Amino acid sequence: MLNIQAYEQSISLLRKAATPYGFVASVQNLDNYKRIWARDGIICTLAALLSGDAGLIATGKANIETLFDHQHPTGFIPSNVTPHTQAVSYGGTVGRADTPCWAVIGLCAYVAHTQDFDLAEKYKQHVERSFWVLDAWEFNGRHLVYVPQSGDWADEYIQHGYILFEQLLRVWALEWAAQIYQNADWQAKAAQIRTVLEQNFHPQTGLNNPYSPNLKHQSREASAQYWLMGFNPSRIYTYFDLQANSLAILLGLGNALQENTLLQFLTKQLQETTTILPSFSPAIEANDTDMRELRNNYAYEFRNKPHHFHNGGLWPVWNGWLAMALHKAGKKQNAQMLTQRVHAANQLADFEFNECLNGANGAPCGVPQCTWSAAGAVLAEHAADFGLLFPQTNQKTSKNLC
């Protein structure tokens, strides 16, 4: 371990967040954080699997069961479930497009790790319904899910449309489920999505056959150093999306030139700061056109001031994924350096484990005692074990469940 004390503090927070139903998003009873969430809970579950802690792994299983046991008949997965009352939320103004993927990813990773194929069999139809609703959310049968605004983790940000991060989560879920359930159709669907992503989300492809006509001319504004955040019929998003680009590396999206170019960009970003990296950059400033849309999208209070929250804020959880991606790409020194920075972020204010830091001055600016900030540190410390979270064709992780 690079930092034993910080790692043990991370494990301790995950234990405090453990309930019979899964992990709460924060041990602080603020807003709606003390609930069992899909994305937060599954990321904590993945960290639990890497930690090897039996109690945390059992909580991860409970988290998976809570999500699937409350699946809507249509197929969508809860955004969150309130412990004890079992009140279910499938989203706010809109539903959450990422939750079916997170639930399937958590289940499959858990089954691969524990060999608990009874759990896979128990929720086989739930997995099928998750993929059915994702197919429906394509709306046009062309392999990309259309994500509504507020439909993913950055639910107070501006993005909507064909957002790369959600497409990659779907690829990850399909490839895991294809292996666990030995389903060739799911593997083929993942391959189709990969092809569409590689043809449309990177300027280096040339966009000879674009998914949307506006991509051809608007992508001239996009950087060729990283994968495109997303697009919709009227615009592309040129902001750098840390989460999507980290997952692109972990899933092996694209070719060697694209990955090397991205790694050069990331190396430069890490060299230019002493902190972790922002989830979205550059930050939207007060006079920018996008601020008009950003400033009205919030549930409790406006948190997306420049360099705050989703708008240029620094999130330990996603930097944990980046550390894992850097390790996979052979950038082990950068991965270790970033791991130390994740620990440093979590240690601020006597191990406050804030959900995010100010991108301009590094000060905590979100909800404290956030469990997926602790999970990000665990993921970073176990970066060398990235292969345990992604399906490997040479691993014996499947059983005939067809």
ABEGO torsion letter per residue (X at the ends): XABAAAAAAAAAAAAAABBAAEBBABABBBEAABBBBAAAAAAAAAAAAAAGBAAAAAAAAAAAAAAAAABBAAGBBBABBBBGAGBBBAEBABBBAAAAAAAAAAAAAAAAAAGBAAAAAAAAAAAAAAAAAAAAAAGAGAGBBBBBBGABABAABABBEBBAAAAAAAAAAAAAAAAAAGBAAAAAAAAAAAAAAAAAABAAAGGABBABAAAAAAAAABBAABBBAEBBAABBBABBBAAAAAAAAAAGBEBAAAAAAAAAAAAAAAAABABBBBABOBBBBAABAAAAAAAABBAABBAABBGBEABGBBBAAAAAAAAAAAAAAGBAAAAAAAAAAAAAAAABGGGAGBABBBAAAGBBABBBGBAAAAAAAAAAAAAAAAAAABBBAABBABBBAX
